Amino acid sequence: MQSVTTEKVRYKGAVLLLAMVFMLLLAVLAGTSMQASIVQVRMAGNELFHEDAFQGALAIVDAIGSELDNFPVWGAVGGTLCKSTDSAKYCDSRQTVKIEPRVEDFPEGIDVVYEVERMAPLFLQSLPIRQAQQSVSSSLAYDAAIFEIHAKVDGSAIGLGVAEAVRGVALLVPNSTGSSAE
């Protein structure tokens, strides 16, 4: 009778050890699942930020493009107007880009950079575009000044992504040759 009692005591310890191993496996499985869920939430948040940042960059490009003063035809090729003259040394000191402050309203830690650059050639003599029917005039009387608007919304300082938008602009400028008399 005594041998049966000793065997039961020995098995009670094995059951406890087996239960602890299963609990450890379940804890590891739960931790792994939770970590995968956290990564997915971060990915979704980053995707949401990227979409918002891209829409914000497009809004900045639209706002810059709607202001005619942001495209000076007196500048040389490569001349750049920036957000402020302090932000970069290559920016034109005579003028900065004009934009409504509410357009670039982003949360703390997100860097917003935008610029307008004069592209080559200095003046495009032969216009590859056709004007709307109601505003058609002799294309020989106009040249075009070509600009590029670039906007960048950077959230990498706070662990988010970067979004950029670029748009080309051709500004009609009356030419000085007087060819419109033809």
Steps between C-alpha positions, in 0.01 A plus 500: 500500500783733575650468148179631336508819710863571411426458129210751517722758666763456226240553223354810668833680442507396132153638437600833651813515286302411186241770579779759544652408161161539329445837674843617381419395141167684514671814637757494216222451244296788647806728508580424137139569395498827692829610344369422149184701575704798622709492180181494291355796691823696444495412131140618468583824685801559276289440190241747629774758566646444155162561335438813712853626432462445126167686499666778701790519252250523212312778682827691542582457131149621406529801732839597358375454144201726555719799597654670193764680712664162568625486140739791433601513135800721585685209661779301338482129422548310824375792709299369792239656726463316829286498812742745663841634409644355821415140407753459220791697359401456136166678542442838336535771765272743314183299547357201687209279402164647600252253645210514746618386847204264549611288201821394672342438841640160607549350849817554704805310375399493133731697271346677200728621219395656170664690218451637150789455256550669160574229245693509171477642240471860620210549257337232289441659157286233339201417717415129490158573652181642354296756687127469561287613205366810679851627579683406180753751378804482281743263666779689325430797730567298814785309653470280806691509826519150649489440877489197727317500833625249755338432841621248759330398825746310721390318814810282535613688813204352689506157335264569211560507125571762235274621217589725208312670219646669191324703231628677189367843406534685167437872533420689176719809454467747210817475293709801412539425126163649404411203279129543570459729195512204259 
